[in-house]
């Protein structure tokens, strides 16, 4: 059975790097951007300083 044209289009979930999203969007791909960054890993010293400030 032939695949429908709409099923042949690229569908992407982009996490993080917005340049990838922009490029895909310009190519008319169906794309969703999720703004995500890896969690920051602090040293014990930095965590103690932040705790003291908060």
C-alpha positions in Angstrom: 0.0 0.0 0.0 1.5 3.4 -1.0 2.4 5.7 1.8 0.4 9.0 2.0 2.3 12.1 1.1 1.8 13.6 4.6 3.4 10.6 6.2 6.6 11.1 4.1 7.3 14.5 5.6 10.0 14.8 8.2 8.7 15.2 11.8 11.2 16.3 14.4 11.3 17.2 18.1 14.4 19.4 18.6 15.8 19.7 22.1 18.1 22.5 22.8 20.1 23.9 19.9 17.8 26.4 18.1 19.9 26.5 14.9 18.8 23.0 14.1 15.2 24.0 14.6 15.6 27.1 12.3 17.2 25.0 9.6 14.5 22.3 9.7 11.8 25.0 9.7 13.3 26.6 6.6 13.0 23.2 4.9 9.3 23.0 5.8 9.8 20.1 8.1 7.2 19.7 10.9 9.4 20.6 13.9 8.8 21.4 17.5 11.4 23.2 19.6 11.9 22.3 23.3 14.1 24.8 25.2 16.2 22.5 27.4 19.6 22.8 29.0 21.5 20.1 30.9 21.3 20.6 34.7 24.1 22.6 36.2 26.5 20.6 38.3 27.9 22.7 41.2 30.8 22.0 43.4 30.1 21.6 47.1 31.7 25.0 47.7 29.4 26.7 45.2 26.4 24.9 46.6 27.3 26.2 50.1 27.7 29.7 48.9 24.4 29.6 47.1 22.7 28.2 50.2 24.2 31.0 52.3 22.8 33.6 49.9 19.3 32.0 49.7 
